[in-house]
Amino acid sequence: MNKAYDSDALRELMLASKGMKACITAAAPATYDKELYKKRQGVENFLEKIQRMRRISTPYDKTDVSFMALYSSASARYS
C-alpha cells in the first residue's frame, strides 16, 4: 500500500466497512543503532569508491603481494 493511504483510521474504516478484522497489526518503525549505521555506511561508501577503480575491481596483477600493494595504496588514497 502507498504511504499516502497508510493510516490506522483509514485502515480501520476500510476493514469495518467490509465487516473484516485486521489480523496483522500496523508495524512500528524499525529501530537501529545510529552509530553502527554511520560506520556501515562509511564502509559501503569506501568500497564503492574502490570498485570504481577498474584496476581494483578487475585484478590483473599476477601475485598476491602486488595486488595487496595496489589495494593498500588505493585504500590510503580514499581513506
Secondary structure, 3 states (H helix, E strand, C coil): CCHHHCCHHHHHHHHHHCCCCCCCCCCCCCCCCHHHHHHHHHHHHHHHHHHHCHHHHCCCCCCHHHHHHHHHHHHHHHC
